[in-house]
Amino acid sequence: MCRNIKTLFNFDPPVTGEEIRAASLQFVRKISGFTKPSKTNEVPFLAAVDEVAAVSARLLRSLETNAEPKNREAEAAKARARARVG
């Protein structure tokens, strides 16, 4: 999985549409190999981002868990600590 794509499920506060779109953009960039598509590929590239974002949002809304929601700040601090070590 792309390192820039973060887990979005079961957080407090819940994930935003912007976060879903950012992860979708990273996913499409990774599988297409384009950081920024050419003018010729821009329309299908952006359509793919929109589709991935829509599917991802539906998935996140449909998932269930009994686990307590994760705290965003605590998880971000853990990630920063791992980045310093690794």
C-alpha positions as CSV (number, residue, x, y, z in Angstrom):
1,M,0.0,0.0,0.0
2,C,1.1,3.5,-0.6
3,R,2.7,5.0,2.5
4,N,0.8,8.3,2.0
5,I,-2.6,6.6,2.2
6,K,-3.7,6.5,5.9
7,T,-6.3,4.4,7.6
8,L,-9.6,6.4,7.6
9,F,-11.9,4.1,9.5
10,N,-13.0,4.5,13.1
11,F,-11.6,7.9,14.1
12,D,-13.0,10.6,16.3
13,P,-13.8,13.0,14.8
14,P,-14.9,11.0,11.7
15,V,-13.1,11.2,8.4
16,T,-14.0,14.2,6.1
17,G,-14.7,14.2,2.4
18,E,-11.5,16.0,1.9
19,E,-9.5,13.3,3.6
20,I,-11.2,10.6,1.5
21,R,-10.5,12.5,-1.7
22,A,-6.8,13.0,-0.7
23,A,-6.4,9.3,-0.1
24,S,-8.2,8.6,-3.4
25,L,-5.9,10.9,-5.3
26,Q,-2.9,9.2,-3.8
27,F,-4.3,5.8,-4.8
28,V,-5.0,6.9,-8.4
29,R,-1.5,8.5,-8.6
30,K,0.1,5.3,-7.4
31,I,-1.7,2.9,-9.8
32,S,-1.5,5.2,-12.8
33,G,2.1,6.2,-12.3
34,F,1.1,9.9,-12.8
35,T,1.7,12.6,-10.2
36,K,0.0,15.0,-12.6
37,P,-1.6,13.6,-15.7
38,S,-1.2,15.1,-19.1
39,K,-4.0,17.2,-20.6
40,T,-5.0,14.1,-22.6
41,N,-5.3,12.0,-19.5
42,E,-6.6,14.6,-17.0
43,V,-10.4,13.9,-17.5
44,P,-10.2,10.1,-17.0
45,F,-7.7,10.6,-14.1
46,L,-10.0,13.0,-12.2
47,A,-13.0,10.8,-13.0
48,A,-11.1,7.9,-11.4
49,V,-10.3,9.9,-8.3
50,D,-14.0,10.8,-8.0
51,E,-15.1,7.2,-8.4
52,V,-12.5,5.9,-5.9
53,A,-13.6,8.6,-3.4
54,A,-17.3,7.7,-3.8
55,V,-16.7,4.0,-3.3
56,S,-14.4,4.7,-0.4
57,A,-17.0,6.9,1.3
58,R,-19.6,4.2,0.9
59,L,-17.3,1.6,2.3
60,L,-16.4,3.7,5.3
61,R,-20.1,4.4,6.0
62,S,-21.0,0.7,5.9
63,L,-18.2,-0.6,8.1
64,E,-19.0,-1.5,11.7
65,T,-16.8,-2.1,14.7
66,N,-17.1,-2.5,18.5
67,A,-13.7,-0.9,19.0
68,E,-13.5,2.6,20.5
69,P,-12.8,5.3,17.9
70,K,-9.1,6.2,17.6
71,N,-8.1,9.7,18.6
72,R,-6.6,11.5,15.6
73,E,-4.0,13.4,17.6
74,A,-2.8,10.4,19.5
75,E,-2.5,8.4,16.2
76,A,-0.7,11.2,14.5
77,A,1.8,11.4,17.4
78,K,2.4,7.7,17.2
79,A,3.1,8.0,13.4
80,R,5.5,10.9,14.0
81,A,7.4,8.8,16.6
82,R,7.6,5.9,14.2
83,A,8.9,8.2,11.5
84,R,11.7,9.5,13.8
85,V,12.8,6.0,14.7
86,G,12.6,4.5,11.2
